[in-house]
Amino acid sequence: MICLDAKNGVRIPSFGDNGEVDLKLNDDQEILPDLITGEIGIQSAPVVAKGTVIVGAAFREGMTPKSMRNNKGYVRGFDVRTGKRLWIFHTIPKKGEFGYDTWEKGSAEYTGNTGVWTQITVDEQLGLVYLPVESPTGDFYGGHRPGNNLFGETLVCVDLKTGERKWHFQLVHHPLWDMDISSAPILADITVDGKLVKAVAQPSKQGFLYVFDRVTGKPIWPIPEKPVEVGSVPGELYSPTQPIPSKPPAYSRNGVSIDDLIDFTPALRERAKETADREQTRRSIRHTHHGDGFRRHELARWIVRSRNPQCLCLCLQLLHRADRTRACAERSFGYELRGGNRRKTSGDSARSRRKRRSRFSQAAEENGWRRFRSNGCGGIAAGQAAIWNHHRHQSG
């Protein structure tokens, strides 16, 4: 981390070691295998607030770990003028710290990741920092780390000056489905039951919006623990329940059922069911709130109309990446999806593409969404935007 004079670009010698702080040092861990090649980095900009600069950590995608052992993504606060470390928050607790017992069989000692790679949010008036923590090593298997694994896939609130944990809420227990928090927490003052509440809203890949009192961490609307089906991967220890928000309603498709299989003809429907049974996916796609087979990345922000604090809209751009149904996406939109680029496929036409987009829009509106923008991106539901009106979903 390098500190420069904003006027001339010259290093500030009083900051750290002649203007720089080596972020692989003073991190309460030994970076393995060495400081040069050890996997840990930064993806989002550091946040500066009231004399403190806050830095998270990023890693390669969690689906590609070389080992169940990895470096840990601790979060640190530094003095913005001197570069001195003011505090550190252990996203995987050390022995004796709160949450260590959620890592059974000593798995907190060798498990890594759990960084904060997306943007950090700060409420300067309250002196609180909101950390959206990612998944532990690795994204799709956790048999080597039994337990709920705090603070993986958890929204953590810490003190701006000390880094002390104030409250936390784990969105997914024992993370397994690459549902790490990919969006910055959103601060908004909202009216609930006639009272103005300082809230923090956390968008998620699950298509749920988790909304809390940003001072106490109490959910604005109930988020009950609900029983969920478990898988059958040898050695895996699944959480029997997951927290599912009661309000607001999910803003994205977050499940796949038998009814979603093709039904162009009765014969095709039966063949689809047979295929589902053969692939042993019928149970997992019938009852799941995580939408097996789909990865979603939502970018969201609150738009607050200052003249009317009750009128809040959540605006999102939803991208459904059907990793296991890529061919379907290509046929549906007439593009081959390769390396993020679009290439028109044969037999396609602008008219047919408009018809397909129109059918999608009609289906979205039938499900309570009003489409207001499309940027023409390829992929299932790519570029489609939805709007949630706070008036329609007031408490009660």
C-alpha positions in Angstrom: 0.0 0.0 0.0 1.7 3.2 -1.2 0.8 6.7 0.0 1.4 9.6 -2.5 1.0 13.3 -2.3 -2.2 14.0 -4.3 -0.7 17.1 -5.9 2.6 15.8 -7.3 2.5 12.0 -6.9 5.6 12.0 -4.7 5.7 9.4 -1.9 4.9 10.5 1.6 8.0 9.4 3.5 6.3 9.5 6.9 3.8 6.8 5.9 5.1 3.3 6.6 8.5 2.6 5.3 9.3 5.5 3.1 5.8 5.8 1.8 4.7 2.2 1.6 3.3 -0.6 3.8 4.0 -4.2 2.8 0.5 -5.8 3.3 2.0 -9.3 3.4 3.7 -8.4 6.7 2.2 -7.8 10.1 -0.8 -9.9 9.2 -0.9 -12.3 12.2 0.0 -15.2 10.0 2.9 -16.6 8.1 2.2 -16.2 4.4 2.7 -19.6 2.7 4.6 -20.9 0.8 6.6 -17.6 0.9 6.1 -13.8 0.7 6.7 -13.7 -3.0 4.5 -16.5 -4.3 2.0 -16.7 -1.3 -1.6 -16.4 -2.5 -3.2 -13.3 -1.2 -3.9 -9.9 -2.7 -6.4 -7.0 -3.1 -9.3 -6.6 -5.5 -11.3 -3.7 -4.2 -10.1 -0.2 -3.3 -9.1 0.5 0.4 -11.7 2.5 2.3 -10.6 5.7 4.0 -12.8 6.9 6.9 -12.0 9.3 9.8 -8.3 8.8 9.7 -8.4 5.0 9.2 -7.7 3.2 5.9 -9.3 -0.3 5.8 -7.9 -3.0 3.6 -9.5 -6.4 2.9 -8.0 -9.4 1.1 -8.6 -11.4 -2.1 -7.7 -14.8 -3.5 -8.0 -16.8 -6.7 -11.5 -18.1 -7.2 -12.4 -20.5 -4.4 -13.2 -23.3 -6.9 -9.6 -23.6 -7.8 -7.6 -24.2 -4.6 -4.5 -26.4 -4.8 -5.1 -27.5 -1.3 -7.5 -27.3 1.6 -4.8 -25.2 3.3 -4.5 -21.6 2.3 -3.6 -18.1 3.7 -6.4 -16.3 5.6 -8.1 -13.1 4.4 -7.9 -11.0 7.5 -9.1 -7.3 7.5 -6.9 -4.6 8.8 -7.2 -0.9 9.7 -4.2 1.4 9.3 -3.5 5.0 10.4 -4.0 7.0 7.2 -1.1 9.3 7.9 1.5 7.0 9.5 0.6 3.6 8.0 0.7 2.1 11.5 -1.6 -0.9 11.9 -4.4 0.1 14.3 -6.4 -3.2 14.3 -6.9 -6.5 12.6 -10.1 -8.6 12.4 -9.6 -12.4 12.1 -12.2 -13.6 9.6 -11.2 -17.1 10.7 -11.0 -16.8 14.5 -7.9 -17.8 16.4 -8.0 -20.2 19.3 -9.8 -18.5 22.2 -11.6 -16.0 20.0 -15.4 -15.9 19.4 -16.4 -18.3 16.7 -13.4 -20.6 16.9 -15.6 -23.5 18.1 -17.6 -23.3 14.8 -14.5 -24.9 13.2 -14.5 -28.4 14.4 -11.5 -30.8 14.5 -9.1 -27.8 14.5 -10.0 -26.9 11.0 -9.6 -23.1 11.7 -5.8 -23.7 11.9 -5.3 -24.7 8.3 -8.4 -23.4 6.4 -7.9 -20.2 4.5 -9.6 -17.6 2.2 -12.6 -15.9 4.0 -11.3 -12.6 2.7 -13.3 -9.4 2.0 -12.7 -9.0 -1.7 -15.7 -6.8 -2.5 -16.1 -3.2 -1.4 -16.3 -2.4 2.4 -18.9 -0.1 3.7 -18.5 2.5 6.5 -21.0 4.5 8.5 -18.7 7.4 9.7 -21.4 8.9 11.9 -21.9 5.7 13.8 -18.2 4.7 13.6 -19.1 1.3 12.2 -17.6 -0.8 9.4 -19.5 -3.5 7.6 -17.4 -6.4 6.2 -18.9 -8.7 3.6 -16.9 -11.9 4.1 -16.4 -14.5 1.4 -16.3 -18.3 1.5 -13.6 -20.4 3.2 -11.4 -22.8 1.2 -13.0 -24.1 -1.0 -16.2 -23.1 -2.6 -17.8 -26.4 -3.3 -16.5 -28.8 -0.7 -16.1 -28.4 3.1 -15.7 -31.9 4.4 -12.2 -30.9 5.8 -13.8 -28.0 7.8 -16.8 -29.4 9.7 -19.0 -26.8 11.5 -20.7 -23.6 10.6 -17.3 -21.9 9.8 -17.7 -18.3 11.1 -17.1 -15.8 9.7 -17.4 -17.4 6.2 -20.2 -15.8 4.1 -21.0 -13.5 7.0 -21.8 -9.8 7.3 -19.7 -8.6 10.2 -20.0 -5.2 11.8 -16.8 -3.9 13.6 -15.8 -0.7 15.3 -14.0 1.8 13.0 -11.3 2.7 15.5 -10.6 -0.6 17.2 -11.9 -3.4 14.8 -13.8 -4.9 17.7 -16.8 -7.0 16.5 -20.1 -5.4 17.3 -22.4 -7.9 15.6 -22.5 -10.4 12.8 -25.0 -12.5 10.8 -24.0 -15.6 8.8 -25.9 -15.7 5.5 -25.0 -19.4 4.8 -23.9 -21.9 7.4 -21.0 -24.2 6.4 -20.6 -22.5 3.0 -20.6 -24.9 0.1 -22.3 -23.3 -2.9 -20.0 -20.3 -3.8 -22.5 -17.9 -2.2 -19.9 -15.6 -0.9 -21.0 -12.0 -0.5 -20.2 -10.2 -3.7 -21.8 -6.8 -3.2 -21.0 -4.0 -0.8 -23.4 -3.6 2.1 -25.9 -0.7 1.5 -26.7 1.9 4.1 -30.3 3.3 4.0 -32.6 4.9 6.5 -36.0 3.2 6.0 -39.4 3.5 7.6 -40.8 0.4 9.2 -44.1 0.4 11.1 -44.0 4.2 11.1 -40.5 4.4 12.6 -37.3 5.5 10.9 -34.7 2.8 11.1 -31.0 3.1 10.3 -30.6 -0.1 8.1 -27.9 -2.0 6.3 -29.1 -4.1 3.4 -26.9 -6.9 2.1 -27.6 -8.2 -1.5 -26.6 -11.8 -2.2 -26.0 -14.3 -4.9 -29.0 -16.3 -3.5 -31.3 -13.6 -4.7 -32.2 -12.6 -1.2 -31.8 -9.2 0.4 -30.8 -9.4 4.1 -31.9 -6.2 5.9 -30.7 -5.4 9.4 -30.7 -2.6 12.0 -27.2 -1.4 11.3 -26.5 -0.5 14.9 -27.8 -3.6 16.7 -27.7 -6.2 13.8 -31.3 -7.2 14.5 -33.1 -8.3 11.3 -35.6 -5.7 10.2 -37.9 -8.5 9.2 -37.6 -12.1 10.5 -35.0 -14.3 9.0 -35.9 -17.7 10.4 -33.8 -20.8 10.2 -35.5 -23.2 7.9 -34.8 -26.9 7.3 -33.0 -27.6 4.0 -32.2 -30.8 2.2 -28.7 -32.1 2.5 -26.6 -33.8 -0.2 -24.8 -37.1 -0.2 -21.2 -36.2 -1.0 -18.9 -38.6 1.0 -17.3 -36.9 3.9 -19.3 -33.7 3.7 -21.2 -32.4 6.7 -24.1 -30.3 5.7 -25.9 -27.7 7.8 -29.5 -29.0 8.4 -30.9 -25.4 8.4 -30.2 -22.1 6.6 -31.5 -18.5 7.4 -34.0 -17.4 4.8 -35.4 -13.9 4.8 -39.2 -13.5 5.1 -39.1 -10.0 3.5 -38.5 -8.6 1.1 -39.3 -11.3 -1.5 -36.4 -12.8 -3.4 -35.5 -10.5 -6.3 -34.0 -13.4 -8.4 -34.9 -16.9 -9.3 -33.3 -19.0 -6.5 -34.5 -22.5 -7.1 -35.2 -25.1 -9.8 -38.1 -27.5 -9.6 -39.4 -30.4 -11.7 -41.9 -28.0 -13.2 -39.0 -26.1 -14.8 -38.0 -29.0 -17.0 -39.0 -28.9 -20.7 -42.6 -29.7 -21.5 -42.8 -29.1 -25.2 -44.3 -32.5 -25.6 -45.4 -35.1 -23.0 -42.6 -37.4 -24.3 -39.9 -34.7 -23.8 -41.2 -34.0 -20.3 -40.9 -37.7 -19.4 -37.5 -38.0 -20.9 -36.4 -34.9 -18.9 -37.6 -36.5 -15.7 -35.7 -39.7 -16.5 -32.6 -37.7 -17.1 -33.0 -35.9 -13.8 -33.4 -39.2 -12.0 -30.4 -40.7 -13.8 -28.2 -37.8 -12.8 -29.4 -38.1 -9.2 -30.4 -34.4 -9.2 -34.1 -34.8 -8.6 -34.0 -34.3 -4.9 -31.6 -31.4 -5.1 -33.5 -29.5 -7.7 -36.9 -30.0 -6.2 -36.3 -28.2 -2.9 -33.4 -25.8 -2.9 -33.2 -22.1 -2.1 -29.7 -21.9 -3.6 -30.6 -22.7 -7.2 -28.3 -25.6 -8.0 -26.7 -25.2 -11.4 -26.9 -21.5 -11.5 -24.4 -18.9 -10.4 -25.8 -15.4 -9.8 -23.9 -12.2 -9.4 -26.1 -9.2 -8.4 -25.0 -5.6 -8.4 -27.4 -3.6 -6.4 -27.8 -0.2 -4.9 -30.4 1.7 -3.0 -31.8 4.9 -4.4 -33.2 7.1 -1.7 -35.6 9.9 -2.6 -34.8 12.5 0.0 -38.2 14.2 -0.1 -40.0 11.0 0.8 -37.9 8.6 3.0 -40.6 5.9 2.6 -40.0 5.7 -1.1 -37.0 3.4 -1.5 -36.2 1.4 -4.6 -33.7 -1.5 -4.9 -32.3 -1.4 -8.4 -30.5 -4.4 -9.6 -28.8 -5.8 -12.7 -29.2 -9.5 -12.6 -26.9 -11.9 -14.5 -27.9 -15.5 -14.4 -24.9 -17.5 -15.6 -26.1 -21.0 -16.4 -22.8 -22.7 -16.2 -24.3 -26.2 -16.6 -26.8 -25.0 -19.2 -24.7 -22.9 -21.4 -25.9 -24.5 -24.6 -29.5 -23.6 -23.6 -28.5 -20.0 -23.2 -26.8 -19.9 -26.5 -29.8 -21.3 -28.3 -32.2 -19.0 -26.4 -30.4 -15.8 -27.3 -28.6 -16.8 -30.5 -25.1 -16.2 -29.2 -22.2 -18.4 -28.3 -20.9 -17.3 -24.9 -17.1 -17.7 -25.1 -14.8 -15.8 -22.8 -17.4 -13.1 -22.1 -17.7 -12.3 -25.8 -20.8 -12.7 -27.9 -20.8 -14.3 -31.3 -23.9 -14.6 -33.4 -24.9 -18.1 -34.2 -26.3 -19.3 -37.6 -30.0 -19.2 -38.3 -30.5 -16.3 -35.9 -32.2 -12.9 -36.7 -32.9 -9.7 -35.0 -36.6 -10.4 -35.2 -36.3 -13.8 -33.5 -34.1 -12.3 -30.8 -36.7 -9.6 -30.1 -39.4 -12.2 -29.8 -37.3 -14.2 -27.3 -36.6 -11.1 -25.2 -40.3 -10.2 -25.3 -41.2 -13.6 -24.0 -38.7 -13.2 -21.2 -40.1 -9.8 -20.3 -43.7 -11.1 -20.3 -42.6 -13.9 -17.9 -40.8 -11.5 -15.6 -43.9 -9.2 -15.4 -46.1 -12.2 -14.7 -43.9 -12.9 -11.7 -44.3 -9.4 -10.3 -41.3 -7.7 -11.9 -41.4 -4.6 -14.1 -38.6 -4.5 -16.6 -37.3 -1.1 -17.3 -34.0 -1.6 -19.0 -32.1 -4.0 -21.2 -28.6 -3.7 -22.4 -28.7 -6.6 -24.8 -26.2 -8.8 -23.1 -26.2 -12.5 -23.9 -27.0 -15.3 -21.4 -30.1 -16.3 -19.4 -31.7 -13.1 -18.1 -28.5 -11.2 -18.7 -28.9 -7.5 -18.9 -32.5 -7.7 -17.6 -33.1 -5.3 -14.7 -35.9 -5.4 -12.1 -37.2 -2.9 -9.7 -38.6 -3.5 -6.2 -40.8 -0.8 -4.8 -40.6 -0.3 -1.1 -44.2 0.9 -0.9 -45.4 -2.6 -1.9 -43.5 -4.4 0.8 -43.9 -2.4 3.9 -43.9 -4.3 7.1 -47.3 -5.9 7.7 
